[in-house]
């Protein structure tokens, strides 16, 4: 007698598919709303990117400017994010 015959697997009927609501990440929505508040940091980041991309041989990176911009956006988002979570 095969081993699999000792185990019973219940039959499960598939339910009709319901149309799923597309989920929107509240953090993405809040980030978009916070970008104008961090426009100064964003312009510094874009200026750095232009400067670095215009040079062919440079060791400069825009890591500091990126961190400053992300810190500003995250600081703005965190104020409202947890009130949006379910």
C-alpha contacts under 8 A as a table, 3 or more apart, distances in Angstrom:
res1	aa1	res2	aa2	distance
1	X	5	X	7.22
2	X	5	X	5.70
2	X	6	X	7.70
3	X	6	X	5.80
3	X	7	X	7.69
4	X	7	X	5.62
5	X	8	X	7.19
24	X	28	X	7.84
24	X	29	X	7.92
25	X	28	X	5.50
25	X	29	X	6.80
26	X	29	X	5.10
26	X	30	X	6.17
26	X	81	X	6.99
26	X	84	X	6.61
26	X	85	X	7.67
27	X	30	X	5.09
27	X	31	X	6.04
27	X	77	X	6.97
27	X	81	X	6.38
28	X	31	X	5.07
28	X	32	X	6.38
29	X	32	X	5.34
29	X	33	X	6.43
30	X	33	X	4.95
30	X	34	X	6.08
30	X	77	X	5.68
30	X	80	X	7.81
30	X	81	X	7.39
31	X	34	X	5.04
31	X	35	X	6.20
31	X	73	X	6.33
31	X	74	X	7.63
31	X	76	X	7.99
31	X	77	X	6.15
32	X	35	X	5.44
33	X	36	X	6.89
34	X	37	X	5.38
34	X	38	X	6.71
34	X	73	X	5.91
34	X	76	X	6.07
34	X	77	X	6.76
35	X	38	X	5.12
35	X	39	X	6.18
35	X	73	X	6.44
36	X	39	X	5.04
37	X	40	X	7.95
37	X	73	X	8.00
38	X	41	X	5.50
38	X	42	X	6.31
38	X	69	X	6.74
38	X	72	X	6.05
38	X	73	X	6.47
39	X	42	X	4.93
39	X	43	X	6.07
40	X	43	X	5.29
40	X	44	X	6.41
41	X	44	X	5.12
41	X	45	X	6.24
41	X	65	X	7.08
41	X	68	X	6.55
41	X	69	X	4.98
41	X	72	X	7.73
42	X	45	X	5.02
42	X	46	X	6.15
42	X	69	X	5.92
43	X	46	X	5.05
43	X	47	X	6.03
44	X	47	X	5.09
44	X	48	X	6.17
44	X	65	X	6.61
45	X	48	X	5.12
45	X	49	X	6.17
45	X	62	X	6.74
45	X	65	X	5.09
45	X	66	X	6.07
45	X	69	X	7.34
46	X	49	X	4.99
46	X	50	X	6.19
47	X	50	X	5.18
47	X	51	X	6.18
48	X	51	X	5.01
48	X	52	X	6.09
48	X	61	X	7.98
48	X	62	X	5.93
48	X	65	X	7.55
49	X	52	X	5.19
49	X	53	X	5.95
49	X	62	X	6.55
50	X	53	X	5.17
50	X	54	X	6.03
51	X	54	X	5.30
51	X	55	X	6.83
52	X	55	X	5.57
52	X	58	X	7.05
52	X	60	X	6.64
52	X	61	X	6.95
52	X	62	X	7.85
53	X	56	X	7.33
55	X	58	X	6.30
61	X	64	X	7.91
62	X	65	X	5.31
62	X	66	X	6.10
63	X	66	X	5.03
63	X	67	X	6.14
64	X	67	X	5.15
64	X	68	X	6.20
65	X	68	X	5.08
65	X	69	X	6.23
66	X	69	X	5.19
66	X	70	X	6.13
67	X	70	X	5.12
67	X	71	X	5.88
68	X	71	X	5.12
68	X	72	X	6.26
69	X	72	X	5.20
69	X	73	X	6.31
70	X	73	X	5.09
70	X	74	X	5.88
71	X	74	X	5.17
71	X	75	X	5.92
72	X	75	X	5.16
72	X	76	X	6.32
73	X	76	X	5.18
73	X	77	X	6.13
74	X	77	X	4.98
74	X	78	X	5.98
75	X	78	X	5.49
75	X	79	X	7.01
76	X	79	X	5.86
76	X	80	X	7.79
77	X	80	X	5.87
77	X	81	X	5.86
78	X	81	X	5.17
78	X	82	X	7.17
79	X	82	X	7.59
80	X	83	X	5.62
80	X	84	X	6.87
81	X	84	X	5.39
81	X	85	X	6.82
82	X	85	X	5.31
